Amino acid sequence: MVLVRLLLFIALAAIGVALLLWLVTRDPRYLRFIGMTLKFTLIVLAAILMWFVAERLLAPMLGTLI
């Protein structure tokens, strides 16, 4: 869970900085960066959460094999 919180904190910080830079410069590349950061964060978050679910479902089965 620490990994998820760290990912979200870093993503929110990057989005906040990019939003501030966009407000100052009105350069559209910062909006694209925000979009890419959001997409990447959601994909990585989904992968981490699927890993947690798989671990939760497979752990009892793997424990009986050992």
PEHU-V579541 format. One record per residue. N is the residue number from 1. RES is the residue in one small letter. PHI is phi as a letter, one per 40 degrees, with the letter a starting at -180 (NA if undefined). Layout:
# PEHU-V579541
[[N	RES	PHI] [N	RES	PHI]]
This chain:
# PEHU-V579541
[[1	m	NA] [2	v	c] [3	l	c] [4	v	c] [5	r	c] [6	l	c] [7	l	d] [8	l	c] [9	f	c] [10	i	c] [11	a	c] [12	l	c] [13	a	c] [14	a	c] [15	i	c] [16	g	c] [17	v	c] [18	a	c] [19	l	c] [20	l	c] [21	l	c] [22	w	c] [23	l	c] [24	v	c] [25	t	b] [26	r	f] [27	d	c] [28	p	c] [29	r	c] [30	y	c] [31	l	c] [32	r	c] [33	f	c] [34	i	c] [35	g	c] [36	m	c] [37	t	c] [38	l	c] [39	k	c] [40	f	c] [41	t	c] [42	l	c] [43	i	c] [44	v	c] [45	l	c] [46	a	c] [47	a	c] [48	i	c] [49	l	c] [50	m	c] [51	w	c] [52	f	c] [53	v	c] [54	a	c] [55	e	c] [56	r	c] [57	l	c] [58	l	c] [59	a	d] [60	p	c] [61	m	c] [62	l	c] [63	g	c] [64	t	c] [65	l	c] [66	i	c]]
